[in-house]
Amino acid sequence: MPEVPNYQDELVRLHVASLRREFDSQSDLIFELDRAGFVPARIADLIGTTPGTVATALHRAKKRSNPIQKLKKANNGNTKA
């Protein structure tokens, strides 16, 4: 029996290729793919990197977007105003 092409995977890869042009950094692309519901291993496969790189980028992106972390940084580690 001949192998059936996985058109869905091809479409996802084409879409990710077009998204690369829209984002300034790989980290931004990783964060957007995470928000779209992709797991780190799949993101790594789609953009040609390692799952560890994806995990690090997501950790840093989530840390940057965390309001508590921003408050701590603004107050030199003290969360009380």
C-alpha positions as CSV (number, residue, x, y, z in Angstrom):
1,M,0.0,0.0,0.0
2,P,1.5,3.4,-1.0
3,E,2.2,5.9,1.8
4,V,-0.4,8.7,2.0
5,P,1.2,12.2,2.1
6,N,0.7,14.1,5.3
7,Y,-0.7,17.3,3.8
8,Q,-1.6,18.7,7.2
9,D,2.0,18.7,8.3
10,E,3.1,20.3,5.0
11,L,0.5,23.1,5.5
12,V,1.7,23.7,9.1
13,R,5.3,23.9,7.9
14,L,4.4,26.3,5.1
15,H,2.5,28.5,7.6
16,V,5.4,28.5,10.1
17,A,7.7,29.5,7.2
18,S,5.5,32.5,6.5
19,L,5.3,33.4,10.2
20,R,9.1,33.6,10.3
21,R,9.0,36.7,8.1
22,E,6.5,38.4,10.5
23,F,8.6,38.1,13.7
24,D,11.8,39.9,14.6
25,S,13.3,37.1,16.6
26,Q,13.1,33.3,16.9
27,S,12.0,33.8,20.5
28,D,8.9,35.8,19.4
29,L,8.1,33.0,16.9
30,I,8.5,30.4,19.6
31,F,6.2,32.3,22.0
32,E,3.5,32.7,19.3
33,L,3.6,29.0,18.4
34,D,3.3,28.1,22.1
35,R,0.3,30.3,22.3
36,A,-1.2,28.5,19.3
37,G,-1.0,25.3,21.3
38,F,2.2,23.6,20.0
39,V,4.3,21.6,22.4
40,P,8.0,22.5,22.7
41,A,9.2,19.3,20.8
42,R,6.9,20.1,17.9
43,I,8.0,23.8,17.8
44,A,11.6,22.7,17.7
45,D,10.8,20.3,14.8
46,L,9.0,23.0,12.9
47,I,11.7,25.7,13.2
48,G,14.7,23.5,13.1
49,T,16.1,23.8,16.6
50,T,16.3,21.8,19.8
51,P,13.5,21.3,22.4
52,G,15.9,22.8,25.0
53,T,16.3,26.0,23.0
54,V,12.5,26.2,22.8
55,A,12.0,25.6,26.5
56,T,14.6,28.3,27.4
57,A,13.0,30.8,25.0
58,L,9.5,30.1,26.5
59,H,10.8,30.4,30.1
60,R,12.4,33.7,29.3
61,A,9.4,35.0,27.4
62,K,7.0,34.0,30.2
63,K,9.3,35.5,32.8
64,R,9.4,38.8,30.9
65,S,5.6,38.9,30.6
66,N,5.0,38.1,34.3
67,P,3.7,41.2,36.1
68,I,5.1,40.0,39.5
69,Q,8.6,39.7,37.9
70,K,8.3,43.2,36.4
71,L,7.3,44.6,39.8
72,K,10.2,42.8,41.5
73,K,12.7,44.2,39.0
74,A,11.3,47.7,39.3
75,N,11.6,47.5,43.1
76,N,15.0,45.8,43.2
77,G,13.5,42.5,44.3
78,N,11.0,43.9,46.9
79,T,7.4,43.2,45.9
80,K,6.0,45.7,48.6
81,A,5.5,49.2,47.3
